[in-house]
């Protein structure tokens, strides 16, 4: 009996929504290389990962929401730990964390967009 990958694990690892085995991206989720590239087809099951031209432009709304959530989190943590620091500390911290987490947020937003709007259903028996 094969162990199935959970939906959450597949999303955070950037796996294909159909088989949850093949990678959506040609590089690691944390890599700064090839930030915008997505595999055309799943290397494992062959499903089309780019349903239509410019499909992933809609993912920028999810990426924006993730950036806003990061901004608010950094603001709350800085207020809690440093009791209302200088404005430049806020700006520097938000810029630093946005740059460090850029590849992850960009790729997670594309994965969430594909899972949500890609109309690809999970088939556990796909090879």
N, CA, C and O atoms as CSV, one atom per row, in Angstrom:
chain,resi,resn,atom,element,x,y,z
A,1,UNK,N,N,0.832,-1.179,0.000
A,1,UNK,CA,C,0.000,0.000,0.000
A,1,UNK,C,C,0.878,1.245,0.000
A,1,UNK,O,O,1.742,1.405,0.862
A,2,UNK,N,N,0.649,2.136,-0.983
A,2,UNK,CA,C,1.440,3.348,-1.098
A,2,UNK,C,C,0.940,4.414,-0.138
A,2,UNK,O,O,-0.259,4.543,0.111
A,3,UNK,N,N,1.889,5.173,0.394
A,3,UNK,CA,C,1.528,6.271,1.271
A,3,UNK,C,C,1.188,7.484,0.400
A,3,UNK,O,O,1.992,7.900,-0.435
A,4,UNK,N,N,-0.007,8.047,0.600
A,4,UNK,CA,C,-0.448,9.194,-0.177
A,4,UNK,C,C,0.046,10.487,0.463
A,4,UNK,O,O,0.127,10.599,1.687
A,5,UNK,N,N,0.371,11.453,-0.376
A,5,UNK,CA,C,0.783,12.764,0.090
A,5,UNK,C,C,-0.455,13.592,0.406
A,5,UNK,O,O,-1.388,13.644,-0.395
A,6,UNK,N,N,-0.466,14.233,1.559
A,6,UNK,CA,C,-1.625,15.049,1.936
A,6,UNK,C,C,-1.684,16.307,1.068
A,6,UNK,O,O,-0.688,16.698,0.460
A,7,UNK,N,N,-2.843,16.926,1.017
A,7,UNK,CA,C,-3.043,18.140,0.232
A,7,UNK,C,C,-2.115,19.251,0.716
A,7,UNK,O,O,-1.488,19.933,-0.094
A,8,UNK,N,N,-2.028,19.433,2.016
A,8,UNK,CA,C,-1.183,20.486,2.579
A,8,UNK,C,C,0.287,20.253,2.245
A,8,UNK,O,O,0.991,21.182,1.851
A,9,UNK,N,N,0.748,19.024,2.400
A,9,UNK,CA,C,2.146,18.711,2.078
A,9,UNK,C,C,2.420,18.913,0.592
A,9,UNK,O,O,3.481,19.418,0.224
A,10,UNK,N,N,1.481,18.528,-0.264
A,10,UNK,CA,C,1.664,18.694,-1.707
A,10,UNK,C,C,1.746,20.167,-2.081
A,10,UNK,O,O,2.542,20.543,-2.941
A,11,UNK,N,N,0.934,21.005,-1.446
A,11,UNK,CA,C,0.968,22.439,-1.734
A,11,UNK,C,C,2.286,23.038,-1.299
A,11,UNK,O,O,2.911,23.765,-2.070
A,12,UNK,N,N,2.730,22.753,-0.078
A,12,UNK,CA,C,3.961,23.352,0.423
A,12,UNK,C,C,5.225,22.789,-0.226
A,12,UNK,O,O,6.278,23.424,-0.177
A,13,UNK,N,N,5.133,21.610,-0.831
A,13,UNK,CA,C,6.279,21.056,-1.562
A,13,UNK,C,C,6.224,21.394,-3.048
A,13,UNK,O,O,7.172,21.106,-3.778
A,14,UNK,N,N,5.126,22.001,-3.507
A,14,UNK,CA,C,4.987,22.376,-4.908
A,14,UNK,C,C,4.801,21.178,-5.818
A,14,UNK,O,O,5.418,21.097,-6.880
A,15,UNK,N,N,3.954,20.248,-5.408
A,15,UNK,CA,C,3.720,19.024,-6.184
A,15,UNK,C,C,2.494,19.176,-7.074
A,15,UNK,O,O,1.634,20.020,-6.824
A,16,UNK,N,N,2.423,18.361,-8.099
A,16,UNK,CA,C,1.335,18.350,-9.077
A,16,UNK,C,C,-0.008,18.091,-8.383
A,16,UNK,O,O,-0.091,17.217,-7.521
A,17,UNK,N,N,-1.061,18.837,-8.745
A,17,UNK,CA,C,-2.363,18.610,-8.105
A,17,UNK,C,C,-3.021,17.288,-8.508
A,17,UNK,O,O,-3.908,16.807,-7.802
A,18,UNK,N,N,-2.611,16.703,-9.609
A,18,UNK,CA,C,-3.235,15.453,-10.065
A,18,UNK,C,C,-2.631,14.222,-9.388
A,18,UNK,O,O,-3.361,13.376,-8.871
A,19,UNK,N,N,-1.308,14.123,-9.391
A,19,UNK,CA,C,-0.662,12.927,-8.833
A,19,UNK,C,C,0.030,13.187,-7.492
A,19,UNK,O,O,0.319,12.247,-6.752
A,20,UNK,N,N,0.294,14.450,-7.181
A,20,UNK,CA,C,1.010,14.872,-5.968
A,20,UNK,C,C,2.400,14.258,-5.862
A,20,UNK,O,O,2.928,14.085,-4.763
A,21,UNK,N,N,2.989,13.929,-7.009
A,21,UNK,CA,C,4.348,13.375,-7.027
A,21,UNK,C,C,5.308,14.268,-7.794
A,21,UNK,O,O,6.399,14.569,-7.307
A,22,UNK,N,N,4.916,14.694,-8.983
A,22,UNK,CA,C,5.783,15.510,-9.831
A,22,UNK,C,C,5.874,16.946,-9.345
A,22,UNK,O,O,4.942,17.463,-8.730
A,23,UNK,N,N,6.997,17.586,-9.623
A,23,UNK,CA,C,7.219,18.971,-9.209
A,23,UNK,C,C,6.583,19.948,-10.201
A,23,UNK,O,O,6.635,19.741,-11.413
A,24,UNK,N,N,5.995,20.993,-9.674
A,24,UNK,CA,C,5.428,22.041,-10.516
A,24,UNK,C,C,6.540,22.936,-11.048
A,24,UNK,O,O,6.439,23.449,-12.163
A,25,UNK,N,N,7.587,23.126,-10.274
A,25,UNK,CA,C,8.678,24.032,-10.642
A,25,UNK,C,C,9.944,23.253,-10.975
A,25,UNK,O,O,10.180,22.189,-10.402
A,26,UNK,N,N,10.766,23.769,-11.900
A,26,UNK,CA,C,11.999,23.068,-12.270
A,26,UNK,C,C,13.104,23.165,-11.210
A,26,UNK,O,O,14.090,22.431,-11.279
A,27,UNK,N,N,12.948,24.062,-10.233
A,27,UNK,CA,C,13.944,24.240,-9.169
A,27,UNK,C,C,13.247,24.157,-7.809
A,27,UNK,O,O,12.025,24.032,-7.739
A,28,UNK,N,N,14.022,24.227,-6.746
A,28,UNK,CA,C,13.498,24.164,-5.383
A,28,UNK,C,C,12.549,25.333,-5.103
A,28,UNK,O,O,12.661,26.394,-5.717
A,29,UNK,N,N,11.622,25.129,-4.177
A,29,UNK,CA,C,10.679,26.180,-3.785
A,29,UNK,C,C,11.399,27.385,-3.172
A,29,UNK,O,O,10.861,28.492,-3.202
A,30,UNK,N,N,12.595,27.200,-2.620
A,30,UNK,CA,C,13.331,28.277,-1.955
A,30,UNK,C,C,14.413,28.897,-2.834
A,30,UNK,O,O,15.129,29.788,-2.375
A,31,UNK,N,N,14.551,28.459,-4.066
A,31,UNK,CA,C,15.616,28.921,-4.950
A,31,UNK,C,C,15.279,30.285,-5.556
A,31,UNK,O,O,14.124,30.560,-5.882
A,32,UNK,N,N,16.295,31.134,-5.704
A,32,UNK,CA,C,16.126,32.417,-6.371
A,32,UNK,C,C,16.317,32.288,-7.884
A,32,UNK,O,O,16.117,33.259,-8.614
A,33,UNK,N,N,16.699,31.107,-8.361
A,33,UNK,CA,C,16.863,30.885,-9.795
A,33,UNK,C,C,15.513,30.592,-10.439
A,33,UNK,O,O,14.648,29.960,-9.833
A,34,UNK,N,N,15.347,31.052,-11.657
A,34,UNK,CA,C,14.152,30.758,-12.452
A,34,UNK,C,C,12.869,31.034,-11.666
A,34,UNK,O,O,12.004,30.166,-11.554
A,35,UNK,N,N,12.753,32.241,-11.126
A,35,UNK,CA,C,11.629,32.586,-10.251
A,35,UNK,C,C,10.271,32.438,-10.918
A,35,UNK,O,O,9.302,32.052,-10.264
A,36,UNK,N,N,10.187,32.736,-12.190
A,36,UNK,CA,C,8.875,32.742,-12.841
A,36,UNK,C,C,8.584,31.478,-13.641
A,36,UNK,O,O,7.497,31.353,-14.205
A,37,UNK,N,N,9.511,30.553,-13.705
A,37,UNK,CA,C,9.315,29.368,-14.543
A,37,UNK,C,C,8.479,28.293,-13.848
A,37,UNK,O,O,8.631,28.024,-12.657
A,38,UNK,N,N,7.593,27.693,-14.638
A,38,UNK,CA,C,6.749,26.583,-14.209
A,38,UNK,C,C,6.894,25.493,-15.260
A,38,UNK,O,O,6.913,25.786,-16.455
A,39,UNK,N,N,6.995,24.240,-14.832
A,39,UNK,CA,C,7.041,23.136,-15.797
A,39,UNK,C,C,5.756,23.145,-16.621
A,39,UNK,O,O,4.669,23.336,-16.074
A,40,UNK,N,N,5.873,22.940,-17.919
A,40,UNK,CA,C,4.692,22.914,-18.791
A,40,UNK,C,C,3.798,21.709,-18.463
A,40,UNK,O,O,2.572,21.815,-18.442
A,41,UNK,N,N,4.435,20.577,-18.210
A,41,UNK,CA,C,3.699,19.365,-17.857
A,41,UNK,C,C,4.325,18.739,-16.619
A,41,UNK,O,O,5.486,18.990,-16.298
A,42,UNK,N,N,3.545,17.930,-15.938
A,42,UNK,CA,C,4.046,17.235,-14.757
A,42,UNK,C,C,5.047,16.165,-15.198
A,42,UNK,O,O,4.739,15.378,-16.093
A,43,UNK,N,N,6.233,16.117,-14.594
A,43,UNK,CA,C,7.208,15.086,-14.963
A,43,UNK,C,C,6.760,13.670,-14.605
A,43,UNK,O,O,7.275,12.698,-15.158
A,44,UNK,N,N,5.806,13.549,-13.685
A,44,UNK,CA,C,5.363,12.236,-13.243
A,44,UNK,C,C,4.155,11.714,-14.028
A,44,UNK,O,O,4.180,10.596,-14.542
A,45,UNK,N,N,3.092,12.534,-14.117
A,45,UNK,CA,C,1.852,12.051,-14.749
A,45,UNK,C,C,1.555,12.689,-16.098
A,45,UNK,O,O,0.693,12.205,-16.832
A,46,UNK,N,N,2.254,13.766,-16.434
A,46,UNK,CA,C,2.086,14.388,-17.738
A,46,UNK,C,C,0.937,15.362,-17.875
A,46,UNK,O,O,0.667,15.818,-18.986
A,47,UNK,N,N,0.237,15.708,-16.784
A,47,UNK,CA,C,-0.867,16.662,-16.868
A,47,UNK,C,C,-0.320,18.051,-17.209
A,47,UNK,O,O,0.787,18.404,-16.805
A,48,UNK,N,N,-1.089,18.820,-17.941
A,48,UNK,CA,C,-0.694,20.165,-18.341
A,48,UNK,C,C,-0.781,21.099,-17.130
A,48,UNK,O,O,-1.865,21.317,-16.591
A,49,UNK,N,N,0.357,21.646,-16.706
A,49,UNK,CA,C,0.401,22.523,-15.532
A,49,UNK,C,C,0.194,23.992,-15.889
A,49,UNK,O,O,0.113,24.841,-15.002
A,50,UNK,N,N,0.108,24.292,-17.171
A,50,UNK,CA,C,-0.176,25.654,-17.630
A,50,UNK,C,C,-1.452,25.559,-18.469
A,50,UNK,O,O,-1.381,25.429,-19.691
A,51,UNK,N,N,-2.631,25.623,-17.811
A,51,UNK,CA,C,-3.894,25.392,-18.511
A,51,UNK,C,C,-4.155,26.333,-19.690
A,51,UNK,O,O,-4.795,25.938,-20.665
A,52,UNK,N,N,-3.665,27.574,-19.609
A,52,UNK,CA,C,-3.851,28.533,-20.694
A,52,UNK,C,C,-2.711,29.544,-20.637
A,52,UNK,O,O,-2.058,29.674,-19.602
A,53,UNK,N,N,-2.458,30.263,-21.734
A,53,UNK,CA,C,-1.391,31.273,-21.709
A,53,UNK,C,C,-1.665,32.329,-20.630
A,53,UNK,O,O,-2.807,32.743,-20.432
A,54,UNK,N,N,-0.629,32.746,-19.953
A,54,UNK,CA,C,-0.709,33.761,-18.903
A,54,UNK,C,C,-1.645,33.373,-17.752
A,54,UNK,O,O,-2.204,34.244,-17.086
A,55,UNK,N,N,-1.813,32.094,-17.524
A,55,UNK,CA,C,-2.689,31.594,-16.457
A,55,UNK,C,C,-2.258,32.108,-15.085
A,55,UNK,O,O,-3.105,32.451,-14.260
A,56,UNK,N,N,-0.961,32.164,-14.837
A,56,UNK,CA,C,-0.465,32.461,-13.495
A,56,UNK,C,C,-0.449,33.952,-13.150
A,56,UNK,O,O,-0.020,34.309,-12.053
A,57,UNK,N,N,-0.901,34.831,-14.045
A,57,UNK,CA,C,-0.976,36.254,-13.702
A,57,UNK,C,C,-1.933,36.498,-12.538
A,57,UNK,O,O,-1.717,37.420,-11.752
A,58,UNK,N,N,-2.965,35.705,-12.418
A,58,UNK,CA,C,-3.907,35.854,-11.318
A,58,UNK,C,C,-3.301,35.543,-9.962
A,58,UNK,O,O,-3.831,35.959,-8.932
A,59,UNK,N,N,-2.185,34.810,-9.956
A,59,UNK,CA,C,-1.525,34.457,-8.694
A,59,UNK,C,C,-0.919,35.673,-8.011
A,59,UNK,O,O,-0.574,35.611,-6.831
A,60,UNK,N,N,-0.784,36.778,-8.738
A,60,UNK,CA,C,-0.195,37.967,-8.120
A,60,UNK,C,C,-1.103,38.506,-7.009
A,60,UNK,O,O,-0.617,39.156,-6.083
A,61,UNK,N,N,-2.405,38.248,-7.087
A,61,UNK,CA,C,-3.305,38.685,-6.018
A,61,UNK,C,C,-3.052,37.888,-4.739
A,61,UNK,O,O,-3.101,38.434,-3.637
A,62,UNK,N,N,-2.785,36.608,-4.895
A,62,UNK,CA,C,-2.455,35.777,-3.733
A,62,UNK,C,C,-1.100,36.198,-3.167
A,62,UNK,O,O,-0.927,36.274,-1.951
A,63,UNK,N,N,-0.147,36.470,-4.049
A,63,UNK,CA,C,1.173,36.925,-3.618
A,63,UNK,C,C,1.065,38.242,-2.860
A,63,UNK,O,O,1.743,38.439,-1.852
A,64,UNK,N,N,0.223,39.132,-3.337
A,64,UNK,CA,C,-0.003,40.406,-2.642
A,64,UNK,C,C,-0.570,40.154,-1.245
A,64,UNK,O,O,-0.117,40.763,-0.275
A,65,UNK,N,N,-1.545,39.272,-1.136
A,65,UNK,CA,C,-2.136,38.957,0.165
A,65,UNK,C,C,-1.092,38.367,1.114
A,65,UNK,O,O,-1.085,38.687,2.303
A,66,UNK,N,N,-0.212,37.508,0.594
A,66,UNK,CA,C,0.849,36.949,1.428
A,66,UNK,C,C,1.815,38.036,1.886
A,66,UNK,O,O,2.281,38.006,3.025
A,67,UNK,N,N,2.121,38.992,1.015
A,67,UNK,CA,C,3.011,40.096,1.386
A,67,UNK,C,C,2.383,40.983,2.459
A,67,UNK,O,O,3.066,41.421,3.385
A,68,UNK,N,N,1.090,41.244,2.334
A,68,UNK,CA,C,0.394,42.042,3.348
A,68,UNK,C,C,0.387,41.301,4.685
A,68,UNK,O,O,0.614,41.909,5.732
A,69,UNK,N,N,0.129,39.997,4.657
A,69,UNK,CA,C,0.149,39.203,5.891
A,69,UNK,C,C,1.535,39.226,6.525
A,69,UNK,O,O,1.654,39.322,7.746
A,70,UNK,N,N,2.584,39.140,5.706
A,70,UNK,CA,C,3.951,39.213,6.227
A,70,UNK,C,C,4.217,40.584,6.836
A,70,UNK,O,O,4.813,40.689,7.908
A,71,UNK,N,N,3.776,41.626,6.155
A,71,UNK,CA,C,3.945,42.997,6.647
A,71,UNK,C,C,3.297,43.164,8.023
A,71,UNK,O,O,3.916,43.697,8.944
A,72,UNK,N,N,2.065,42.711,8.158
A,72,UNK,CA,C,1.344,42.843,9.424
A,72,UNK,C,C,2.018,42.015,10.514
A,72,UNK,O,O,2.135,42.462,11.655
A,73,UNK,N,N,2.458,40.814,10.165
A,73,UNK,CA,C,3.140,39.959,11.145
A,73,UNK,C,C,4.425,40.616,11.645
A,73,UNK,O,O,4.685,40.637,12.848
A,74,UNK,N,N,5.224,41.149,10.729
A,74,UNK,CA,C,6.470,41.812,11.118
A,74,UNK,C,C,6.172,43.023,11.990
A,74,UNK,O,O,6.870,43.260,12.975
A,75,UNK,N,N,5.151,43.788,11.644
A,75,UNK,CA,C,4.794,44.961,12.446
A,75,UNK,C,C,4.398,44.568,13.871
A,75,UNK,O,O,4.835,45.191,14.839
A,76,UNK,N,N,3.571,43.535,13.991
A,76,UNK,CA,C,3.111,43.100,15.314
A,76,UNK,C,C,4.291,42.570,16.142
A,76,UNK,O,O,4.422,42.898,17.321
A,77,UNK,N,N,5.136,41.760,15.524
A,77,UNK,CA,C,6.292,41.202,16.244
A,77,UNK,C,C,7.240,42.316,16.690
A,77,UNK,O,O,7.712,42.307,17.826
A,78,UNK,N,N,7.519,43.272,15.808
A,78,UNK,CA,C,8.404,44.377,16.190
A,78,UNK,C,C,7.800,45.212,17.319
A,78,UNK,O,O,8.514,45.628,18.231
A,79,UNK,N,N,6.499,45.459,17.263
A,79,UNK,CA,C,5.850,46.206,18.352
A,79,UNK,C,C,5.907,45.444,19.656
A,79,UNK,O,O,6.117,46.032,20.716
A,80,UNK,N,N,5.721,44.146,19.582
A,80,UNK,CA,C,5.724,43.319,20.786
A,80,UNK,C,C,7.126,43.207,21.384
A,80,UNK,O,O,7.293,43.346,22.596
A,81,UNK,N,N,8.139,42.956,20.542
A,81,UNK,CA,C,9.494,42.739,21.042
A,81,UNK,C,C,10.242,44.027,21.375
A,81,UNK,O,O,10.997,44.069,22.346
A,82,UNK,N,N,10.037,45.082,20.576
A,82,UNK,CA,C,10.867,46.279,20.732
A,82,UNK,C,C,10.090,47.513,21.176
A,82,UNK,O,O,10.650,48.609,21.223
A,83,UNK,N,N,8.816,47.354,21.500
A,83,UNK,CA,C,8.007,48.446,22.040
A,83,UNK,C,C,8.079,49.708,21.173
A,83,UNK,O,O,8.655,50.721,21.570
A,84,UNK,N,N,7.484,49.623,19.989
A,84,UNK,CA,C,7.366,50.748,19.053
A,84,UNK,C,C,8.726,51.302,18.602
A,84,UNK,O,O,9.108,52.404,18.998
A,85,UNK,N,N,9.455,50.541,17.775
A,85,UNK,CA,C,10.762,51.015,17.300
A,85,UNK,C,C,10.627,52.123,16.245
A,85,UNK,O,O,9.518,52.506,15.874
A,86,UNK,N,N,11.751,52.622,15.779
A,86,UNK,CA,C,11.800,53.681,14.754
A,86,UNK,C,C,11.161,53.209,13.453
A,86,UNK,O,O,11.061,52.008,13.201
A,87,UNK,N,N,10.732,54.154,12.638
A,87,UNK,CA,C,10.105,53.854,11.351
A,87,UNK,C,C,11.049,53.088,10.435
A,87,UNK,O,O,10.608,52.178,9.732
A,88,UNK,N,N,12.308,53.422,10.424
A,88,UNK,CA,C,13.279,52.751,9.548
A,88,UNK,C,C,13.476,51.279,9.928
A,88,UNK,O,O,13.813,50.460,9.074
A,89,UNK,N,N,13.272,50.947,11.182
A,89,UNK,CA,C,13.349,49.549,11.612
A,89,UNK,C,C,12.203,48.766,10.983
A,89,UNK,O,O,12.395,47.644,10.514
A,90,UNK,N,N,11.007,49.361,10.976
A,90,UNK,CA,C,9.861,48.716,10.325
A,90,UNK,C,C,10.127,48.511,8.840
A,90,UNK,O,O,9.964,47.410,8.314
A,91,UNK,N,N,10.536,49.576,8.178
A,91,UNK,CA,C,10.753,49.518,6.731
A,91,UNK,C,C,11.852,48.521,6.391
A,91,UNK,O,O,11.691,47.708,5.481
A,92,UNK,N,N,12.956,48.575,7.108
A,92,UNK,CA,C,14.068,47.652,6.858
A,92,UNK,C,C,13.689,46.201,7.107
A,92,UNK,O,O,14.063,45.315,6.339
A,93,UNK,N,N,12.951,45.963,8.176
A,93,UNK,CA,C,12.546,44.590,8.498
A,93,UNK,C,C,11.589,44.029,7.458
A,93,UNK,O,O,11.736,42.885,7.026
A,94,UNK,N,N,10.609,44.830,7.056
A,94,UNK,CA,C,9.647,44.374,6.053
A,94,UNK,C,C,10.353,44.108,4.725
A,94,UNK,O,O,10.091,43.091,4.084
A,95,UNK,N,N,11.237,44.999,4.307
A,95,UNK,CA,C,11.982,44.779,3.064
A,95,UNK,C,C,12.863,43.531,3.149
A,95,UNK,O,O,12.921,42.742,2.206
A,96,UNK,N,N,13.536,43.362,4.267
A,96,UNK,CA,C,14.408,42.200,4.447
A,96,UNK,C,C,13.623,40.895,4.339
A,96,UNK,O,O,14.011,40.001,3.587
A,97,UNK,N,N,12.528,40.781,5.081
A,97,UNK,CA,C,11.759,39.530,5.064
A,97,UNK,C,C,11.046,39.303,3.732
A,97,UNK,O,O,10.889,38.159,3.304
A,98,UNK,N,N,10.615,40.373,3.077
A,98,UNK,CA,C,10.011,40.214,1.758
A,98,UNK,C,C,11.037,39.719,0.746
A,98,UNK,O,O,10.713,38.878,-0.094
A,99,UNK,N,N,12.258,40.217,0.806
A,99,UNK,CA,C,13.295,39.757,-0.122
A,99,UNK,C,C,13.710,38.316,0.161
A,99,UNK,O,O,13.902,37.529,-0.766
A,100,UNK,N,N,13.847,37.973,1.428
A,100,UNK,CA,C,14.254,36.617,1.792
A,100,UNK,C,C,13.174,35.597,1.417
A,100,UNK,O,O,13.486,34.508,0.935
A,101,UNK,N,N,11.913,35.949,1.637
A,101,UNK,CA,C,10.809,35.016,1.391
A,101,UNK,C,C,10.192,35.161,0.004
A,101,UNK,O,O,9.190,34.509,-0.292
A,102,UNK,N,N,10.771,36.002,-0.850
A,102,UNK,CA,C,10.227,36.233,-2.189
A,102,UNK,C,C,10.013,34.953,-2.996
A,102,UNK,O,O,8.909,34.745,-3.500
A,103,UNK,N,N,11.017,34.088,-3.141
A,103,UNK,CA,C,10.777,32.886,-3.957
A,103,UNK,C,C,9.691,31.990,-3.380
A,103,UNK,O,O,8.875,31.449,-4.126
A,104,UNK,N,N,9.671,31.830,-2.081
A,104,UNK,CA,C,8.666,30.970,-1.450
A,104,UNK,C,C,7.263,31.549,-1.636
A,104,UNK,O,O,6.343,30.819,-2.003
A,105,UNK,N,N,7.088,32.840,-1.390
A,105,UNK,CA,C,5.759,33.453,-1.527
A,105,UNK,C,C,5.296,33.444,-2.981
A,105,UNK,O,O,4.119,33.208,-3.254
A,106,UNK,N,N,6.204,33.697,-3.907
A,106,UNK,CA,C,5.849,33.694,-5.323
A,106,UNK,C,C,5.404,32.307,-5.767
A,106,UNK,O,O,4.404,32.168,-6.471
A,107,UNK,N,N,6.136,31.297,-5.364
A,107,UNK,CA,C,5.806,29.933,-5.785
A,107,UNK,C,C,4.578,29.387,-5.058
A,107,UNK,O,O,3.750,28.710,-5.668
A,108,UNK,N,N,4.454,29.670,-3.780
A,108,UNK,CA,C,3.264,29.215,-3.039
A,108,UNK,C,C,2.008,29.851,-3.640
A,108,UNK,O,O,0.974,29.191,-3.746
A,109,UNK,N,N,2.088,31.118,-4.030
A,109,UNK,CA,C,0.916,31.766,-4.626
A,109,UNK,C,C,0.538,31.100,-5.944
A,109,UNK,O,O,-0.647,30.954,-6.242
A,110,UNK,N,N,1.526,30.696,-6.737
A,110,UNK,CA,C,1.230,29.993,-8.000
A,110,UNK,C,C,0.633,28.611,-7.734
A,110,UNK,O,O,-0.287,28.183,-8.431
A,111,UNK,N,N,1.151,27.928,-6.739
A,111,UNK,CA,C,0.620,26.598,-6.405
A,111,UNK,C,C,-0.823,26.725,-5.918
A,111,UNK,O,O,-1.687,25.959,-6.346
A,112,UNK,N,N,-1.092,27.676,-5.034
A,112,UNK,CA,C,-2.451,27.873,-4.536
A,112,UNK,C,C,-3.402,28.248,-5.672
A,112,UNK,O,O,-4.549,27.802,-5.698
A,113,UNK,N,N,-2.930,29.056,-6.598
A,113,UNK,CA,C,-3.759,29.455,-7.738
A,113,UNK,C,C,-4.061,28.250,-8.630
A,113,UNK,O,O,-5.190,28.075,-9.087
A,114,UNK,N,N,-3.047,27.426,-8.874
A,114,UNK,CA,C,-3.249,26.226,-9.694
A,114,UNK,C,C,-4.202,25.251,-9.010
A,114,UNK,O,O,-5.101,24.710,-9.654
A,115,UNK,N,N,-4.016,25.025,-7.726
A,115,UNK,CA,C,-4.895,24.107,-6.987
A,115,UNK,C,C,-6.322,24.648,-6.927
A,115,UNK,O,O,-7.280,23.878,-7.010
A,116,UNK,N,N,-6.470,25.968,-6.785
A,116,UNK,CA,C,-7.797,26.549,-6.649
A,116,UNK,C,C,-8.544,26.726,-7.958
A,116,UNK,O,O,-9.752,26.492,-8.017
A,117,UNK,N,N,-7.847,27.134,-9.005
A,117,UNK,CA,C,-8.515,27.475,-10.258
A,117,UNK,C,C,-8.063,26.655,-11.456
A,117,UNK,O,O,-8.535,26.885,-12.569
A,118,UNK,N,N,-7.166,25.711,-11.253
A,118,UNK,CA,C,-6.628,24.938,-12.363
A,118,UNK,C,C,-7.530,23.835,-12.872
A,118,UNK,O,O,-7.262,23.262,-13.928
A,119,UNK,N,N,-8.587,23.526,-12.154
A,119,UNK,CA,C,-9.533,22.462,-12.537
A,119,UNK,C,C,-8.839,21.127,-12.795
A,119,UNK,O,O,-9.182,20.397,-13.725
A,120,UNK,N,N,-7.863,20.829,-11.955
A,120,UNK,CA,C,-7.164,19.546,-12.027
A,120,UNK,C,C,-7.493,18.806,-10.741
A,120,UNK,O,O,-7.144,19.264,-9.653
A,121,UNK,N,N,-8.159,17.673,-10.857
A,121,UNK,CA,C,-8.549,16.934,-9.654
A,121,UNK,C,C,-7.527,15.850,-9.330
A,121,UNK,O,O,-6.853,15.311,-10.208
A,122,UNK,N,N,-7.440,15.555,-8.053
A,122,UNK,CA,C,-6.495,14.561,-7.555
A,122,UNK,C,C,-6.927,13.147,-7.958
A,122,UNK,O,O,-8.081,12.758,-7.776
A,123,UNK,N,N,-5.983,12.400,-8.503
A,123,UNK,CA,C,-6.212,10.995,-8.863
A,123,UNK,C,C,-5.090,10.182,-8.215
A,123,UNK,O,O,-3.977,10.145,-8.738
A,124,UNK,N,N,-5.369,9.532,-7.088
A,124,UNK,CA,C,-4.307,8.850,-6.326
A,124,UNK,C,C,-3.624,7.711,-7.081
A,124,UNK,O,O,-2.494,7.356,-6.744
A,125,UNK,N,N,-4.260,7.135,-8.076
A,125,UNK,CA,C,-3.668,5.998,-8.792
A,125,UNK,C,C,-2.812,6.403,-9.969
A,125,UNK,O,O,-2.344,5.534,-10.705
A,126,UNK,N,N,-2.585,7.713,-10.178
A,126,UNK,CA,C,-1.773,8.175,-11.321
A,126,UNK,C,C,-0.316,7.807,-11.093
A,126,UNK,O,O,0.189,7.886,-9.973
A,127,UNK,N,N,0.334,7.415,-12.134
A,127,UNK,CA,C,1.771,7.088,-12.073
A,127,UNK,C,C,2.550,8.053,-12.907
A,127,UNK,O,O,3.774,7.950,-12.989
